[in-house]
């Protein structure tokens, strides 16, 4: 019997035993921005004999020395596919608005797909991509790297053991700082759309998307069927189209409330965290650090965990059927949140009386007065900024109508 398409077939040694599988032939689309992370990771995997980076594509040439001399360089994916045969894996690390067309193009090949987060910029595009993946039989991994943390397994165990009692709710808190230069780095930064094409580059859908995705995963909300309601309250202190300070309130099909209170306008950056609120304690997961802190009447424990690389996981899935950590369909719950934000009214500007600018010129960043306390109040009470009565909260939460 032949080797199924999309499977790495091991070579046989002279005595009939299997040897290591051949290195996967990989193409990377997007070598700047977060693409540089993938270049470093692929270099590590190549040194281990797991991959061979055979081609890259980007309209901007790669930095000198960043791509192996053996890799062909193309200006776009179409040219790469025309000039490269027998790919096993295509990684797409490009601006949000390009994910759908590039992902769909990749799925016309025999290669599996690694697509950076957020998967796409609309629920309609998500459904199109899911249909294309199902029709092609290809595997699609979405780049929510935090979901590879081994801490998630430990969280599942402590919930099953009742360590923090009955889980009553989950919250995600993000306090980051982004200056004016951040929004000038590209034409799509901070945009809801460009020339009629959805972008949805807001606080919850891009820089702090992992906070939302991680909270949903811990709650067991993976697919679109796992969410029954989404409410949004979106604001902006910067002169942008999208939101930089927002509350998203979700209820899962199991009845669990999830509240995400996020800002890019904090006084000082703090690593984001997801909090599990139990009847007998709390568990706080700092997902960028894989650090879990559990507080109960018995005391406080803290542990830092390892993390599984999503590219390595996709390669293992190809080799031996290992379960994907972040498959496309498991991003369905997150895509409902993104769609709620995409279709919500324009983010309300925060009154300048409550915004302080720190720094000069493009290094200046907005700080919303009292935002740290506001985020803590929002997450602990599962309340929006307007429900807390904040003086700059000029709107009310918008309920999203879930698709039938």
N, C-alpha and C positions, 0 to 999 in steps of 0.2 A: 504494500500500500504506500502511496506517495505521502509526503509530508503535507499536512493541511496548510493552506495559505495563511501567512501571518505567524507561522511557528518557526522558531529557530531550530534547525535540524543539526544535531551533533554529528561530527565526523566519527567514523569507526576506526579503531586501531587495527593493525594487521591480525590480531588475535580475536577480533570480533567484539571487543568491549567498547563502549562509547567513550569518547574523549570530551573535552569541554566544548560547548557550543561555539560556533564561530562568532566573531564580534558582529554585533548588529550594525547595519549600515544606516547611519543617521544623517538627517539634514536639519539644520537649524535656520528658521526664518525669523530674522530680527537679531542682530548681533550687538546692538547698543542698548542702553537702558538696562532693563532686567535681563536682556539677552546676554549681558556680560556674566551674570550669575550662571547661566546655562553653559557658557563657554568654559568657565572654570570647572563646573561639575562634569562636563563631558571630557575634559582633560583628565580628571581623576578617574573616570570610568574607562577611558581609553588606556590609561596606564595599567589598569587591572585587566585589560584584555576583553572588556565587555562591549565596547562600542568602537566604531570607526567613523569619525566625522568626515563624511565624504563631500559634503556641499553645504554652503551657507547662502542665504539670500538677504539682501538689504539694499535699499536705494542709496544709502550712504556706505562707502567702502569701509570694511572693518579696520580697526586700529592696527597698526603695524605690529606683527608678532602675536596677535590675539587669536589667529586662526592657523591651524596646521598648514604647512606648505602644500601638503597633498590634497587639501580640500579645495574644490572648485568654488569660485565666487560668482554669484549671479545678482543682478539688480532686483529680481523679484521671483516669486514662487513659480509663476508660469514658465519663466526661462529656466529655472532650476529643474522643474519636472520634465521639460523638453530635452534637457541635456544630461539627465541623471537617471539611471536605470536601477531597478531592483532595490529600492529603499525599504527598510524594515520599520523605520520610525521617523516621523516628521514632528519637530517641536516648533510651535508657533509662539513667539514672544514679541508681539507687535502691539501697536495702539489698539485700544478697545474696539473702535469702529471697524477695524479690519479683521477681527476674529471670525466673523460669520463667513465672509467670502473666502478667506484663506482656509478656514476649517473645512468648508464644503469642498474646496478644490483638493485638499489633502485626502479627503475621503473617496475621491475618484480613483485613487491609486491603491496599491496592495499594502501600503504602509499603515501602521497604527499611528495614532495622533496624541500628542501631548499639547494641550491648549492652555495657555496661561489664564489666570482669573482676571476679571470675571469672564465666564465662558463666552458670552455675547452680550449685546446691548439691548435686547428686547426678548420678551417671552416668545414672540412669533419666530424670531431667529433661532431660539433655543429648540423649539419644536421642529423646525426645519433641519437643524443639525442632528437632532435625535433620530428623525426619520431617515436621514442620509446614513447615519452610523448603523442603524438597524438593517437597512437595505444592503449596505456594503459588507456587513459582518466584521467590520474593523472595531478595535477597542479604542476608547477615548478616555484619557486621564485629564482631569482639570487641576490646574496648579494651585490648589489650596494646600500649601506646604504644611501648615499647622496641623492638618488632619493626619499627618504621618507621625505625630508625637506619640511616644509610648505612654505618655501620661493619660491619654484617653482611655486606654485599657485599665489603668489604675483607677480612674474615675468610675468606670463601669463597675469595677469590683467593690469600691466603697459604697456606691449606691445600692448594689445588690445586698451588701452586708448591713445596710441600715446605719452606717457609721455616722452620718449627719441627720439621721431620722428620715422622715418623709420629705421628698423633694417638693418644695412648694413653688419654686420659680427659678428662673435663670436670668442673669443680666450680663451685659457686655459693656465695659467702660473703656473708652479710648480718649486719651489726652495727648495729642501730638501738636507740633508746631510746624507750620509751613509758611515760608516767607513769600514776598512778591516774586522773587526769582523762580520759585516753584511753579507758579502759574504762567511764567513767561518761557518755560523750558520747551514748550511745544505748542502748536496751534490748537491741539485738542484738550490741553490741560484746563480743567475747570469748566468744560463745556457740557451742555446737555445734548447738543447736536451740532453738526457742521454740514451746511448745505443740504439740510433735510435728512441727513444720516444720523441716527442715534449714536450718542457717545456715552452719556450718563456717567460722567467722571465726577462723582460726588464722594463725600467722606465715607459713606457706608458701602459704596459700590466699588471703590478702588483702594485708596490707601489703608482703610480700616475694614476692608471686606472680610479679612480673615477673622475679625472679631465676630461678625455676624455669622459667618459660615461655621465657626467653631462652636458658638452657642447653639446653633441649630443642630449640629451633629451630636453634641452632648445630650440635647433634648430628644434625640431620636427622630428628628424631622429631616428627612433626606429628600423625598420626592414631593411633587406638587400635591399629592394626596395627603401629605402629613401636616398641612397647614390649613387652618380654617379662617383665620383673619389676619390682616396686616393693616396697621395704622401708621401714618407718617406725620411728622411735624418738622418741616425743613426750614433752615435759616442760613443766612450767609453774612459774614462780616466783611469779606473781601469783595472786590468788584469783579465777580465772576457770575456765570449763569447757574452753576450747580450749587449744592449745599456744602457748607463747611462745618456746620454745627447743627446736629439733628438728633431727634429721638425717633426710633422705630419700635413699635410695640406689636408683638406677634403672639398669636395663640395657636398652639399645636392641636392636632386632631385628638390628642390625649388630654387636652384641657390645660396644658402647662403654659403659663405666661412667660414670655421672653421679652425683655426690654433692653434695647441697645441705645445707649446715650454716648454720643461720639462728637468730638470736635478736633479741628486742626488749628484752633485759636486758643490754646492753653497758655498760661504764663510760662511754664516749663514743661518739656516733654516727659511723659511717664510711660513706661512700657504698658501696653494695653493688657487687660485681663478679663476673664470670664468668671463670674461668681455663681456658685450653686447655693441657693438659699434653702436650707433644710430646717425641719422642725427642731432638730437637736444640734445644729451647728452649720458651719459653712465650709465650702471648699473653693479656693481661689486659684485659678489656673492662669499664670502669666505665659501665654502661648508662644511668644517670641523667644522665651527663655526655657521653655519646656519645664517650668517650675510650678509645683503644686503645693499649696499650703492648706492644711486642714485644721480647723479650729472647732473643738467641742468642749464640753465640760471637763473632759479628761485631760485637756491640754492642747498644745499646738504642735503639729509635725510639719516638716517641710522636706521635699525631695525633688531633685532635678533628674529628669529622664532623658533617654536618648530619643532619636528620631529616625524614622525610615525615609530614605530619599524617594520621592515620587517617581523619578525617572528610573531608578533601580527597581522599584516595585513594578513599573510597567514592563520592564525587560523580563523580570521574573514571571510576570503574568504570561508573557509571550512564550517563555521557555517551558514552564511547567504548570501553568494555569493558576498561579498564586492569585488570590483575590485582589482586585484593584482597590486601592485605598480611597481614591476620589474619582469614581466613574462619572461619566456625564450625567446619567439620570439621577444620581444622588445629589446633583446641584439643582434639582428642580425646586426645592424649598427656597434656596437662596435666590433663584430666578424670580420667584413670586415677590420677594422683597424688592429686587431690582425693578421689576415691572411696576410695583406700587410707587416707587420713587420716580420712575420715568414718567408715569402718567399723573403724578400729583401736580398741584398748582406750583408755579414758580416759587423757589425759596424766597421767603420774606427777608428783606434787608434788616439787619439789626441796627437800631438807632445809634448813630455815631456817638451819642452821649454815653453809651455803655461799651464803647470800643476804644482801647488804648493801643497806639502803634509804638512798637518797641524796635529800635534800630533805625538805620538810615538807608535811603535809596532802595535798591532791590533786596537788601538784607532785612528790611523792615517786615515785621509780622504783626498781625492783629491779635489782641488779647481781649476776650470778652469778659467784662467785669463779673467776678464771682462765678466763673464757669465751672471751676473745680467742685464747689459745693453744689451747684445746680446739677451736675452730672451724678453726684452721689445721691442727691435727693431723688432724682428721676429713677435711678436704678433700684434704690431701696424701697421706693413707694410704687414702682411701676406706673409712674406718672409722666406726662409730657411737660414741657416747659410752661405752656400756657396753664395747665392744670395746677402747676406749682405757684402760679401768680407772678412769675418773673416780669419785671417792668418792660423788658424789651421783647417779650413773647407776644407778638401782635396777631397771631393766627391761632387756629384750633386744629386739632388732629384731623387728618383726612383718612377716611376709611376706604380701603381698596376693595373693589368688587372682584372677587375671585372668578376666574373663568369657569363656566359650567363644565 
